[in-house]
Amino acid sequence: MRFASLGSGSEGNALLVEAQSGATTTRVLLDCGFSAKEVERRLTRLGASVEGLDAILITHEHSDHIGSALTLARKWSIPLYMSWGTARAVGADKADIDLQVLWGDEAVAIGDLSILPYTVPHDAREPLQYVFSNGASRLGVLTDVGTSTPHISAMLSGCDALVLECNHDVRMLAGSRYPQSLKARIGGNHGHLNNDAAAQILASLDRSRLRHLVAAHLSQQNNLPELAQAAMAGVLGTAPTDVVVASQDDGFAWLSV
């Protein structure tokens, strides 16, 4: 199994996950928060294509995650997976697409991938995050969440790779020019993880199998890659440069587990 990011941040998010078994390849896109043209361009950069996707999965309805998902699903007849609450929020329940409704803690099989959605606290209708497995290794993803829960720690423990939100630095957010209402939303229990909160989640996990850690969904205004890396490395006991950072423009290149 391998995975790569098309881009990560408030301007758009998409993660490509691939599993191979013999001559068969399964490719799914987690979130599709860019224009259709931009998704196609960024997939090409990774040696992939929209028509080669077996499914698109959505975490929640915010524009930087849903983007062109319905357009691409309709144009290329790609199954689109999301919660019922998200489907209602974006009109997918009434769209001419192959809609597959997901429920928290109920795994689904797509080709050679087993995908486990799990519920998280975020200011969306019915948000889900995901754990991917090819039977031999596990990739956990956690972005767009305001606070940790025991359920989150249980879902992400024992993963071989982890994509973890490090949205903001507490001090940078407090000193930013954002209105107080927006600061409260971002920093609230249904907002986004700061570096310290992400580090606390990481510390709570069984990390015995962890090979790759990616800091994701960094705010371009209220965080710095080196701050996120330092927070994560402090838990891992490694060099900050061992922590991969998913950027808004370039995401990150293929990582294998």
Backbone as CSV, one residue per row, in Angstrom:
resi,resn,N_x,N_y,N_z,CA_x,CA_y,CA_z,C_x,C_y,C_z
1,MET,0.850,-1.191,0.000,0.000,0.000,0.000,0.885,1.240,0.000
2,ARG,0.457,2.255,-0.738,1.175,3.522,-0.725,0.172,4.660,-0.792
3,PHE,0.641,5.861,-0.439,-0.257,7.014,-0.397,0.523,8.278,-0.686
4,ALA,-0.175,9.281,-1.221,0.430,10.561,-1.570,-0.642,11.638,-1.507
5,SER,-0.216,12.871,-1.298,-1.160,13.985,-1.181,-1.113,14.871,-2.412
6,LEU,-2.304,15.272,-2.870,-2.385,16.258,-3.945,-2.217,17.666,-3.401
7,GLY,-2.470,17.840,-2.114,-2.377,19.145,-1.462,-3.155,19.087,-0.165
8,SER,-2.717,19.889,0.829,-3.353,19.829,2.135,-3.351,21.207,2.779
9,GLY,-4.534,21.684,3.142,-4.654,22.998,3.758,-6.032,23.574,3.525
10,SER,-6.233,24.809,3.957,-7.559,25.418,3.876,-8.006,25.730,2.457
11,GLU,-7.092,25.660,1.476,-7.443,25.933,0.089,-7.741,24.662,-0.702
12,GLY,-7.644,23.497,-0.067,-7.959,22.259,-0.766,-7.208,21.072,-0.203
13,ASN,-7.893,19.927,-0.164,-7.319,18.700,0.380,-7.684,17.514,-0.485
14,ALA,-6.723,16.622,-0.696,-6.975,15.369,-1.398,-5.801,14.440,-1.141
15,LEU,-6.121,13.179,-0.819,-5.110,12.164,-0.514,-5.389,10.945,-1.378
16,LEU,-4.384,10.469,-2.092,-4.522,9.313,-2.962,-3.944,8.087,-2.261
17,VAL,-4.750,7.023,-2.175,-4.329,5.783,-1.528,-4.417,4.658,-2.553
18,GLU,-3.361,3.846,-2.611,-3.267,2.807,-3.636,-2.843,1.484,-3.016
19,ALA,-3.461,0.414,-3.459,-3.083,-0.938,-3.039,-2.950,-1.811,-4.278
20,GLN,-1.962,-2.697,-4.263,-1.740,-3.596,-5.381,-1.777,-5.042,-4.909
21,SER,-2.377,-5.889,-5.708,-2.411,-7.323,-5.458,-2.265,-8.028,-6.795
22,GLY,-1.072,-8.560,-7.038,-0.808,-9.160,-8.341,-0.881,-8.114,-9.438
23,ALA,-1.715,-8.358,-10.434,-1.857,-7.416,-11.546,-2.942,-6.381,-11.287
24,THR,-3.575,-6.453,-10.123,-4.696,-5.568,-9.806,-4.233,-4.384,-8.963
25,THR,-4.695,-3.190,-9.318,-4.397,-1.979,-8.556,-5.697,-1.300,-8.165
26,THR,-5.809,-0.950,-6.896,-6.964,-0.214,-6.389,-6.512,1.186,-6.014
27,ARG,-7.208,2.204,-6.517,-6.865,3.593,-6.192,-8.122,4.319,-5.721
28,VAL,-8.026,4.924,-4.550,-9.134,5.734,-4.043,-8.612,7.111,-3.663
29,LEU,-9.462,8.100,-3.831,-9.119,9.473,-3.488,-9.911,9.860,-2.248
30,LEU,-9.195,10.263,-1.201,-9.841,10.738,0.008,-9.920,12.250,-0.043
31,ASP,-11.115,12.769,-0.165,-11.410,14.186,-0.355,-10.978,14.655,-1.734
32,CYS,-11.634,15.718,-2.185,-11.463,16.172,-3.567,-11.636,17.690,-3.598
33,GLY,-10.867,18.366,-2.742,-11.100,19.771,-2.468,-10.503,20.769,-3.428
34,PHE,-10.390,20.407,-4.696,-9.882,21.307,-5.727,-10.838,21.290,-6.923
35,SER,-10.627,22.193,-7.864,-11.416,22.159,-9.089,-11.114,20.874,-9.850
36,ALA,-12.020,20.493,-10.741,-11.821,19.274,-11.523,-10.518,19.337,-12.308
37,LYS,-10.255,20.471,-12.919,-9.030,20.622,-13.706,-7.797,20.485,-12.827
38,GLU,-7.851,21.051,-11.623,-6.705,20.998,-10.725,-6.493,19.589,-10.179
39,VAL,-7.578,18.883,-9.886,-7.454,17.493,-9.450,-6.774,16.666,-10.533
40,GLU,-7.204,16.842,-11.776,-6.605,16.107,-12.880,-5.122,16.433,-13.012
41,ARG,-4.774,17.716,-12.881,-3.368,18.119,-13.003,-2.529,17.504,-11.894
42,ARG,-3.040,17.535,-10.677,-2.269,17.031,-9.539,-2.182,15.506,-9.545
43,LEU,-3.203,14.830,-10.024,-3.120,13.384,-10.166,-2.063,12.999,-11.201
44,THR,-2.013,13.724,-12.289,-1.004,13.464,-13.319,0.396,13.591,-12.754
45,ARG,0.597,14.546,-11.878,1.897,14.739,-11.225,2.323,13.500,-10.450
46,LEU,1.325,12.739,-9.952,1.604,11.526,-9.189,1.578,10.269,-10.057
47,GLY,1.435,10.448,-11.365,1.386,9.299,-12.264,0.055,8.591,-12.251
48,ALA,-1.006,9.302,-11.879,-2.351,8.726,-11.808,-3.304,9.549,-12.662
49,SER,-4.571,9.142,-12.698,-5.569,9.851,-13.497,-6.933,9.698,-12.849
50,VAL,-7.843,10.595,-13.174,-9.196,10.519,-12.634,-9.880,9.237,-13.091
51,GLU,-9.727,8.888,-14.360,-10.413,7.698,-14.869,-9.886,6.415,-14.236
52,GLY,-8.723,6.480,-13.588,-8.155,5.318,-12.917,-8.600,5.163,-11.477
53,LEU,-9.470,6.068,-10.999,-9.938,5.996,-9.614,-11.062,4.972,-9.473
54,ASP,-10.994,4.179,-8.420,-12.053,3.224,-8.125,-13.128,3.827,-7.238
55,ALA,-12.788,4.911,-6.513,-13.760,5.552,-5.634,-13.218,6.894,-5.169
56,ILE,-14.139,7.757,-4.769,-13.801,9.004,-4.073,-14.507,8.950,-2.724
57,LEU,-13.749,9.165,-1.656,-14.312,9.203,-0.307,-14.269,10.639,0.193
58,ILE,-15.267,11.037,0.956,-15.350,12.394,1.470,-15.429,12.368,2.991
59,THR,-14.669,13.255,3.633,-14.709,13.350,5.095,-15.893,14.180,5.569
60,HIS,-16.144,15.321,4.890,-17.253,16.194,5.288,-17.493,17.231,4.191
61,GLU,-18.484,18.092,4.389,-18.999,18.928,3.304,-18.284,20.245,3.077
62,HIS,-17.297,20.610,3.871,-16.638,21.898,3.677,-15.945,21.943,2.313
63,SER,-15.927,23.125,1.718,-15.518,23.255,0.316,-14.098,22.780,0.049
64,ASP,-13.211,22.905,1.027,-11.828,22.474,0.810,-11.682,20.957,0.864
65,HIS,-12.811,20.252,1.034,-12.791,18.790,1.030,-13.737,18.204,-0.017
66,ILE,-14.868,18.853,-0.258,-15.815,18.327,-1.241,-15.468,18.791,-2.649
67,GLY,-15.055,20.071,-2.810,-14.567,20.592,-4.085,-15.360,20.113,-5.285
68,SER,-14.674,19.421,-6.193,-15.273,18.978,-7.456,-15.701,17.519,-7.411
69,ALA,-15.890,16.961,-6.220,-16.178,15.529,-6.100,-17.413,15.117,-6.884
70,LEU,-18.503,15.866,-6.754,-19.731,15.483,-7.457,-19.560,15.587,-8.969
71,THR,-18.850,16.627,-9.413,-18.609,16.804,-10.844,-17.832,15.635,-11.422
72,LEU,-16.752,15.242,-10.735,-15.917,14.151,-11.235,-16.641,12.814,-11.134
73,ALA,-17.395,12.617,-10.053,-18.131,11.363,-9.904,-19.146,11.189,-11.029
74,ARG,-19.800,12.287,-11.382,-20.804,12.239,-12.451,-20.146,12.035,-13.813
75,LYS,-19.071,12.774,-14.078,-18.426,12.731,-15.389,-17.784,11.378,-15.674
76,TRP,-17.143,10.789,-14.663,-16.376,9.564,-14.872,-17.044,8.326,-14.260
77,SER,-18.280,8.477,-13.767,-19.018,7.359,-13.160,-18.215,6.701,-12.032
78,ILE,-17.664,7.535,-11.155,-16.881,7.060,-10.024,-17.783,6.978,-8.795
79,PRO,-17.819,5.845,-8.101,-18.607,5.766,-6.868,-18.119,6.797,-5.848
80,LEU,-19.069,7.462,-5.208,-18.752,8.518,-4.246,-19.257,8.089,-2.866
81,TYR,-18.328,7.980,-1.917,-18.619,7.481,-0.576,-18.596,8.626,0.436
82,MET,-19.604,8.692,1.284,-19.671,9.700,2.339,-20.781,9.325,3.312
83,SER,-20.825,10.029,4.436,-21.923,9.796,5.384,-23.229,10.350,4.812
84,TRP,-24.353,9.900,5.387,-25.649,10.406,4.954,-25.775,11.894,5.259
85,GLY,-25.265,12.328,6.403,-25.319,13.748,6.742,-24.551,14.600,5.752
86,THR,-23.373,14.136,5.348,-22.595,14.864,4.344,-23.318,14.864,3.007
87,ALA,-23.886,13.725,2.636,-24.617,13.639,1.367,-25.765,14.639,1.322
88,ARG,-26.498,14.754,2.418,-27.594,15.715,2.476,-27.074,17.143,2.410
89,ALA,-25.939,17.397,3.047,-25.388,18.754,3.099,-24.940,19.252,1.727
90,VAL,-24.470,18.347,0.866,-23.949,18.766,-0.445,-24.901,18.428,-1.579
91,GLY,-26.057,17.851,-1.274,-27.020,17.507,-2.314,-26.692,16.240,-3.073
92,ALA,-25.777,15.443,-2.545,-25.412,14.198,-3.230,-26.550,13.198,-3.214
93,ASP,-27.453,13.324,-2.243,-28.585,12.403,-2.152,-29.567,12.588,-3.294
94,LYS,-29.492,13.733,-3.961,-30.396,14.009,-5.078,-29.660,14.094,-6.418
95,ALA,-28.350,13.862,-6.396,-27.545,13.995,-7.608,-27.540,12.689,-8.404
96,ASP,-27.276,12.819,-9.694,-27.218,11.664,-10.590,-25.821,11.054,-10.523
97,ILE,-25.534,10.414,-9.387,-24.224,9.812,-9.160,-24.411,8.464,-8.468
98,ASP,-23.324,7.697,-8.416,-23.316,6.429,-7.679,-22.923,6.748,-6.235
99,LEU,-23.915,7.060,-5.404,-23.674,7.424,-4.009,-23.661,6.180,-3.134
100,GLN,-22.599,6.044,-2.343,-22.468,4.951,-1.388,-22.399,5.567,0.013
101,VAL,-23.387,5.266,0.836,-23.471,5.864,2.165,-22.644,5.063,3.166
102,LEU,-21.839,5.775,3.936,-20.986,5.167,4.950,-21.533,5.434,6.343
103,TRP,-21.242,4.505,7.246,-21.626,4.649,8.646,-20.393,4.455,9.511
104,GLY,-20.279,5.232,10.565,-19.129,5.138,11.440,-18.935,3.733,11.986
105,ASP,-17.685,3.268,11.959,-17.270,1.969,12.497,-17.770,0.786,11.692
106,GLU,-18.278,1.025,10.480,-18.673,-0.069,9.587,-17.751,-0.061,8.377
107,ALA,-16.846,-1.029,8.325,-15.848,-1.079,7.264,-16.486,-1.436,5.923
108,VAL,-15.867,-0.918,4.866,-16.276,-1.263,3.509,-15.046,-1.734,2.737
109,ALA,-15.273,-2.606,1.768,-14.189,-3.088,0.915,-14.306,-2.437,-0.452
110,ILE,-13.210,-1.864,-0.905,-13.119,-1.316,-2.255,-11.888,-1.933,-2.891
111,GLY,-12.082,-2.845,-3.817,-10.958,-3.561,-4.404,-10.144,-4.262,-3.331
112,ASP,-8.849,-3.978,-3.301,-7.952,-4.608,-2.341,-7.803,-3.806,-1.052
113,LEU,-8.639,-2.798,-0.867,-8.578,-1.973,0.333,-9.782,-2.224,1.233
114,SER,-9.511,-2.325,2.526,-10.559,-2.292,3.535,-10.509,-0.913,4.171
115,ILE,-11.652,-0.243,4.221,-11.693,1.151,4.672,-12.670,1.262,5.831
116,LEU,-12.146,1.756,6.958,-12.946,1.881,8.167,-13.201,3.354,8.470
117,PRO,-14.441,3.837,8.297,-14.768,5.212,8.675,-15.009,5.283,10.192
118,TYR,-14.628,6.412,10.786,-14.917,6.593,12.211,-15.321,8.044,12.462
119,THR,-16.133,8.233,13.476,-16.705,9.547,13.758,-15.740,10.420,14.557
120,VAL,-15.823,11.733,14.302,-14.963,12.706,14.979,-15.765,13.974,15.279
121,PRO,-15.333,14.756,16.272,-15.987,16.036,16.545,-15.456,17.152,15.633
122,HIS,-16.321,17.680,14.789,-15.970,18.791,13.894,-17.260,19.520,13.546
123,ASP,-17.154,20.780,13.159,-18.347,21.583,12.891,-18.889,21.321,11.486
124,ALA,-19.310,20.091,11.277,-19.903,19.669,10.012,-21.084,18.754,10.336
125,ARG,-21.848,18.383,9.294,-23.110,17.674,9.513,-22.909,16.274,10.108
126,GLU,-22.034,15.477,9.496,-21.771,14.119,9.993,-20.377,13.697,9.516
127,PRO,-19.341,14.321,10.084,-17.982,14.102,9.572,-17.440,12.714,9.906
128,LEU,-16.628,12.199,9.005,-15.949,10.925,9.193,-14.472,11.087,8.883
129,GLN,-13.645,10.321,9.558,-12.255,10.152,9.175,-12.047,8.664,8.912
130,TYR,-10.845,8.269,8.446,-10.715,6.935,7.881,-9.407,6.238,8.259
131,VAL,-9.503,4.903,8.330,-8.326,4.042,8.424,-8.373,3.087,7.229
132,PHE,-7.264,3.018,6.496,-7.150,2.175,5.310,-6.264,0.963,5.627
133,SER,-6.607,-0.188,5.072,-5.788,-1.376,5.259,-5.785,-2.222,3.997
134,ASN,-4.641,-2.820,3.711,-4.560,-3.787,2.611,-4.414,-5.200,3.147
135,GLY,-4.645,-5.371,4.451,-4.519,-6.676,5.076,-3.184,-6.888,5.759
136,ALA,-2.176,-6.122,5.321,-0.846,-6.254,5.916,-0.434,-5.013,6.690
137,SER,-0.904,-3.859,6.276,-0.526,-2.605,6.932,-1.731,-1.676,7.007
138,ARG,-1.617,-0.677,7.899,-2.733,0.238,8.148,-2.268,1.683,8.036
139,LEU,-3.083,2.500,7.359,-2.867,3.940,7.232,-4.012,4.654,7.923
140,GLY,-3.700,5.458,8.936,-4.714,6.225,9.628,-4.689,7.680,9.210
141,VAL,-5.856,8.278,9.061,-5.978,9.685,8.682,-6.845,10.399,9.711
142,LEU,-6.349,11.539,10.198,-7.120,12.364,11.120,-6.853,13.836,10.819
143,THR,-7.818,14.494,10.196,-7.765,15.947,9.999,-9.143,16.507,10.347
144,ASP,-9.237,17.811,10.458,-10.520,18.478,10.681,-11.229,17.896,11.899
145,VAL,-10.597,18.073,13.030,-11.143,17.593,14.294,-10.749,18.588,15.376
146,GLY,-11.664,18.837,16.302,-11.393,19.867,17.301,-10.685,19.377,18.534
147,THR,-10.946,18.125,18.911,-10.373,17.600,20.142,-10.270,16.089,20.032
148,SER,-9.462,15.506,20.891,-9.310,14.063,20.881,-10.454,13.384,21.617
149,THR,-10.659,12.112,21.304,-11.603,11.269,22.034,-10.942,9.905,22.218
150,PRO,-11.379,9.130,23.189,-10.850,7.767,23.323,-11.070,6.937,22.060
151,HIS,-12.172,7.195,21.373,-12.465,6.454,20.142,-11.410,6.741,19.070
152,ILE,-11.003,8.004,18.940,-9.967,8.361,17.972,-8.680,7.620,18.280
153,SER,-8.261,7.628,19.535,-7.028,6.934,19.916,-7.119,5.441,19.614
154,ALA,-8.284,4.842,19.858,-8.458,3.422,19.579,-8.360,3.132,18.079
155,MET,-8.922,4.012,17.257,-8.910,3.811,15.816,-7.492,3.924,15.233
156,LEU,-6.688,4.821,15.778,-5.387,5.132,15.180,-4.216,4.383,15.802
157,SER,-4.456,3.682,16.892,-3.380,2.914,17.514,-2.963,1.747,16.616
158,GLY,-1.665,1.522,16.551,-1.141,0.394,15.797,-1.041,0.611,14.301
159,CYS,-1.164,1.853,13.847,-1.042,2.129,12.411,0.420,2.105,11.972
160,ASP,0.622,1.745,10.711,1.964,1.772,10.124,2.301,3.153,9.579
161,ALA,1.283,3.921,9.266,1.462,5.294,8.774,0.299,6.130,9.274
162,LEU,0.576,7.408,9.490,-0.438,8.289,10.063,-0.348,9.672,9.426
163,VAL,-1.486,10.162,8.949,-1.620,11.540,8.478,-2.402,12.283,9.550
164,LEU,-1.755,13.232,10.221,-2.313,13.851,11.421,-2.372,15.367,11.276
165,GLU,-3.540,15.929,11.534,-3.707,17.373,11.447,-2.855,18.116,12.473
166,CYS,-2.124,19.110,11.985,-1.408,20.068,12.830,-1.776,21.450,12.293
167,ASN,-2.985,21.867,12.547,-3.520,23.041,11.860,-2.870,24.340,12.257
168,HIS,-2.706,24.562,13.580,-2.227,25.876,13.985,-1.362,25.813,15.236
169,ASP,-0.589,26.860,15.399,0.150,27.097,16.633,-0.709,28.005,17.504
170,VAL,-0.876,27.656,18.767,-1.777,28.398,19.646,-1.401,29.874,19.720
171,ARG,-0.123,30.157,19.858,0.325,31.552,19.991,0.145,32.325,18.692
172,MET,0.421,31.690,17.566,0.247,32.366,16.285,-1.222,32.678,16.022
173,LEU,-2.102,31.741,16.349,-3.532,31.988,16.154,-4.008,33.126,17.046
174,ALA,-3.578,33.133,18.301,-3.999,34.175,19.243,-3.568,35.557,18.781
175,GLY,-2.406,35.628,18.140,-1.879,36.914,17.689,-2.223,37.271,16.263
176,SER,-3.036,36.445,15.602,-3.367,36.696,14.199,-4.412,37.797,14.067
177,ARG,-4.656,38.211,12.833,-5.643,39.245,12.553,-7.040,38.679,12.354
178,TYR,-7.211,37.401,12.567,-8.526,36.796,12.440,-9.477,37.423,13.459
179,PRO,-10.750,37.588,13.111,-11.722,38.040,14.118,-11.827,37.029,15.242
180,GLN,-12.217,37.503,16.407,-12.265,36.644,17.581,-13.194,35.458,17.382
181,SER,-14.290,35.661,16.656,-15.228,34.565,16.413,-14.576,33.435,15.622
182,LEU,-13.747,33.794,14.642,-13.068,32.779,13.842,-11.993,32.077,14.662
183,LYS,-11.285,32.846,15.489,-10.292,32.225,16.374,-10.952,31.205,17.292
184,ALA,-12.128,31.576,17.822,-12.840,30.676,18.731,-13.295,29.415,17.998
185,ARG,-13.745,29.568,16.754,-14.184,28.405,15.979,-13.012,27.474,15.701
186,ILE,-11.899,28.020,15.235,-10.742,27.192,14.887,-10.196,26.479,16.115
187,GLY,-10.105,27.199,17.217,-9.511,26.637,18.418,-10.471,25.879,19.302
188,GLY,-11.743,25.807,18.929,-12.757,25.156,19.746,-12.758,23.646,19.614
189,ASN,-13.620,23.011,20.397,-13.675,21.547,20.421,-14.250,20.922,19.157
190,HIS,-14.809,21.759,18.267,-15.297,21.270,16.978,-14.574,21.965,15.822
191,GLY,-13.363,22.447,16.108,-12.590,23.156,15.095,-11.449,22.332,14.536
192,HIS,-10.211,22.788,14.806,-9.024,22.147,14.237,-7.972,21.937,15.314
193,LEU,-7.151,20.918,15.128,-6.118,20.594,16.099,-4.933,21.552,16.014
194,ASN,-4.499,22.041,17.187,-3.228,22.774,17.226,-2.084,21.772,17.370
195,ASN,-0.861,22.258,17.249,0.304,21.371,17.289,0.381,20.580,18.588
196,ASP,0.121,21.244,19.703,0.221,20.573,21.000,-0.838,19.495,21.154
197,ALA,-2.061,19.782,20.704,-3.134,18.796,20.791,-2.842,17.587,19.908
198,ALA,-2.282,17.846,18.719,-1.904,16.752,17.827,-0.825,15.890,18.472
199,ALA,0.118,16.535,19.144,1.184,15.797,19.823,0.612,14.931,20.951
200,GLN,-0.391,15.440,21.644,-1.016,14.669,22.720,-1.725,13.437,22.167
201,ILE,-2.387,13.588,21.022,-3.025,12.437,20.393,-1.968,11.416,20.000
202,LEU,-0.904,11.887,19.374,0.176,10.991,18.957,0.746,10.234,20.153
203,ALA,0.924,10.942,21.260,1.482,10.315,22.461,0.561,9.247,23.035
204,SER,-0.744,9.357,22.770,-1.709,8.409,23.326,-1.787,7.106,22.539
205,LEU,-1.150,7.057,21.379,-1.301,5.920,20.476,-0.247,4.845,20.705
206,ASP,-0.596,3.633,20.321,0.392,2.573,20.171,1.148,2.858,18.880
207,ARG,2.424,3.237,19.014,3.232,3.637,17.864,4.271,2.576,17.486
208,SER,4.086,1.371,17.960,5.104,0.336,17.768,5.309,-0.039,16.303
209,ARG,4.312,0.181,15.473,4.421,-0.145,14.046,4.611,1.084,13.164
210,LEU,4.606,2.265,13.761,4.574,3.502,12.969,5.869,3.719,12.202
211,ARG,5.749,3.838,10.886,6.900,4.063,10.008,6.885,5.450,9.366
212,HIS,5.699,5.982,9.115,5.594,7.291,8.472,4.605,8.152,9.243
213,LEU,5.022,9.375,9.549,4.126,10.352,10.164,4.103,11.601,9.299
214,VAL,2.900,12.037,8.940,2.718,13.228,8.111,1.937,14.271,8.897
215,ALA,2.481,15.470,8.997,1.762,16.608,9.575,0.964,17.261,8.453
216,ALA,-0.352,17.362,8.631,-1.230,17.781,7.533,-2.130,18.943,7.927
217,HIS,-2.749,19.526,6.907,-3.739,20.598,7.074,-3.172,21.784,7.861
218,LEU,-1.925,22.143,7.613,-1.307,23.281,8.290,-1.903,24.590,7.781
219,SER,-2.197,25.480,8.698,-2.640,26.820,8.334,-1.463,27.599,7.785
220,GLN,-1.659,28.248,6.645,-0.587,29.050,6.073,-0.397,30.368,6.816
221,GLN,-1.406,30.770,7.591,-1.334,32.011,8.352,-0.937,31.786,9.806
222,ASN,-1.293,30.631,10.362,-1.180,30.443,11.805,-0.320,29.258,12.226
223,ASN,0.548,28.809,11.344,1.462,27.731,11.694,2.695,27.794,10.807
224,LEU,3.710,27.073,11.203,4.932,26.936,10.422,5.306,25.461,10.394
225,PRO,5.787,24.959,9.254,6.155,23.543,9.184,7.113,23.121,10.294
226,GLU,8.080,23.965,10.601,9.063,23.582,11.615,8.456,23.472,13.008
227,LEU,7.406,24.244,13.284,6.736,24.138,14.580,5.973,22.818,14.685
228,ALA,5.274,22.453,13.627,4.554,21.183,13.613,5.522,20.012,13.706
229,GLN,6.599,20.075,12.957,7.583,18.993,12.987,8.200,18.845,14.375
230,ALA,8.510,19.966,15.014,9.119,19.910,16.350,8.171,19.278,17.362
231,ALA,6.882,19.615,17.283,5.901,19.046,18.213,5.777,17.543,18.032
232,MET,5.741,17.087,16.794,5.625,15.661,16.528,6.906,14.916,16.893
233,ALA,8.040,15.495,16.546,9.321,14.852,16.826,9.574,14.733,18.319
234,GLY,9.042,15.674,19.091,9.190,15.607,20.531,8.546,14.368,21.122
235,VAL,7.470,13.907,20.515,6.803,12.680,20.969,7.542,11.449,20.467
236,LEU,7.973,11.508,19.199,8.615,10.337,18.591,10.045,10.133,19.059
237,GLY,10.687,11.206,19.535,12.097,11.123,19.895,12.995,11.017,18.683
238,THR,12.581,11.656,17.589,13.348,11.634,16.343,13.695,13.060,15.930
239,ALA,14.427,13.188,14.834,14.730,14.502,14.291,13.475,15.097,13.666
240,PRO,13.268,16.409,13.777,12.089,17.033,13.163,11.949,16.727,11.676
241,THR,13.067,16.587,10.991,13.018,16.332,9.552,12.488,14.939,9.221
242,ASP,12.366,14.075,10.230,11.779,12.754,9.987,10.264,12.827,9.840
243,VAL,9.683,13.957,10.224,8.243,14.153,10.091,7.960,14.811,8.743
244,VAL,7.185,14.169,7.907,6.813,14.710,6.595,5.746,15.781,6.788
245,VAL,5.844,16.856,6.017,4.832,17.913,6.056,4.078,17.931,4.730
246,ALA,2.765,17.849,4.798,1.927,17.960,3.606,1.698,19.439,3.314
247,SER,2.131,19.900,2.166,1.994,21.313,1.824,0.735,21.567,1.003
248,GLN,0.323,22.838,0.983,-0.862,23.206,0.212,-0.630,23.061,-1.287
249,ASP,0.522,23.472,-1.752,0.785,23.471,-3.191,1.190,22.108,-3.728
250,ASP,2.008,21.383,-2.975,2.592,20.155,-3.500,2.179,18.892,-2.766
251,GLY,1.478,19.015,-1.645,1.124,17.814,-0.892,2.372,17.114,-0.407
252,PHE,2.508,15.831,-0.734,3.763,15.097,-0.535,3.770,13.939,-1.498
253,ALA,4.987,13.468,-1.802,5.157,12.386,-2.778,4.799,11.039,-2.154
254,TRP,4.786,10.015,-2.986,4.395,8.672,-2.558,5.198,8.181,-1.366
255,LEU,4.493,7.631,-0.379,5.082,6.925,0.753,4.509,5.523,0.775
256,SER,5.335,4.523,1.031,4.902,3.128,1.005,4.898,2.523,2.399
257,VAL,3.902,1.691,2.666,3.817,0.944,3.926,3.505,-0.526,3.623
